Amino acid sequence: MTTFVQPPCAPLTRYVIQLLRFSILFASWRVFCAPAPGAEEPNESRHVVIVVWDGMRPDFVSEQNTPALWKLAREGVTFRNHHAVYPSATMVNGTAMVTGVYPGRNGITANHVYRPDIDPHHAVDVELLPVVNKGDDLSGGKYISVPTVAELVQRAGGGTVIAAAKTVGLLLDRKAGTNSGAKRSLTLFAGKSLPADVLSSISEKLGPFPSAHLQQDIWTTKALTDVLWKDGLPALSVLWLGEPDLTQHESAPGAPAALAAIKSADENLAAVLAALDQGNARGTTDVFVVSDHGFSTIER
């Protein structure tokens, strides 16, 4: 797993370069640290945008396949020694990224688990809303046992927007807090939203969440750039694209369909960067591009 960053801020330390989760937490702490008693809340003049390409392998990054990401990587910093946490699954690594701790501590250890306290008859998908809600009810709000970076930013007074084409988005920020930052934050995941009423304004402009994989990514990207950023950027934004993971599962890494999915992800990244440019926010925004895991070919 390789990470690409375009940092307008001061150089990151060597320790930050070790792992993306520390990079995210460092950037968020640096920009959005809690104000001292009596101090004004942060004005969100700086921003962090994280774009996740689900299942992207770094060896497919090239000027031909991914011109926008290629250019971003050449202008910024590339983290070449990253590796997914074990097991290298989406829900596990998504949670590790936003909590900064390993699965054994944050509590999300697989995409599907047997939790008899939640469902004694079947394994559960850890990111589904009924499962998450019941897990929080049973644990006093500790289904994910440590705060996510979105929660930390909100506690410091910053707003957050999570826009995910896949259901993993719920794990990135699942709580409806009462502080000022939380009241200006929302989560979009696989065509659903928290708060639920946010979805109507998106659907009114973009139509319903589509069924085709590539179109889901395009819809979610437009929801972020055209609707959720309409009145300005929040302190933290996360865009989680479902590609090229979904298409690679159906074909194979390097297959024509998979390369087309990579091209689509690159076009969505370009749309995000163009929106930042249009809003004159590129120079005040740290942009991270990361994959949650790679992909291997096997014989069956």
C-alpha positions, 0 to 999 in steps of 0.5 A: 500500500503506497500513499501519495500526499500533496502537502502545502504545509510544513514538511512532515516528520520521519515518524509521520512518514512511517504510517498513514494513520499517524500522518492523518492524526498528525495533520488533524492535530496540527491544524485542528488541535483543541483550543485552550480554555477561553480561546476561539474555536478554529476557523477551518482556514486549513483543510485535510482531504483524504481520497481512498482508492479501495484495492488500488495497487501502487504498481498500477500508478503511471502517467498513462493509467492515472495521470492526475495521481501521477502528477500529484505524486510527482508534486508531493510526497510518496510514502513507499513503505506502507503496508496494510494492517492484518488482515488486509480487508477493507473494514479492518484497514478503514477503521485502523486508518481513522483510529490510528490503532491496530484491530486488536485495540479498536475492535474491528478485526474482520469484515465479517465476524461471529458476534453472538451478542449481536446475532447468535445465528449468523456472522454479521457484516461489521459495518452495517447500520443495525450491527453498528447500532446494536454494538454501540448499544451493548458497549456503551458507545464503544463498538469502535473502542477508541475515537475516530479522527472525525470525532477528534476533529469535531471535538476541537470544533471542526466540521467533517464530511465523510463521503463513501461509495461503500458501506465502510463509510459508516465506520469512519464516523458513525456518531451524531455528536452534540458539540459544535463540530459534530453539528456541522458534520455528516456521513454519506455511505453507499447512498445512505446518510447520517443525518438521514435528511441530508440524502434528500438534497443530494438525490434532488441534484444527482438522482438516486444512488446508482447500482453500477460500481463506477457510477456509484463512485462518480455519484459520491464524488459529485455529492462531495464536490457539488453538494456537500462542499457547496458552502465551503470546505469542512476541516476534514473530508474523506472520499472513499471510492469503491474502485478499483476493488469492486471491478478487480473482484469481478475480473482481475488486477490488470484486466481491461475492466480493472484498468478502466476502473482505475482510470475512473478513480483517477478522474474522480480524484481530478474532479476533487482537485479541480473543485479545490482549485475552483474554490481557491482552497488548493493551497490551504489543503493537505490532500492524501490519496491512499489505498486500504489494501492491494490485490493479488492473483491466485489460481483456483 
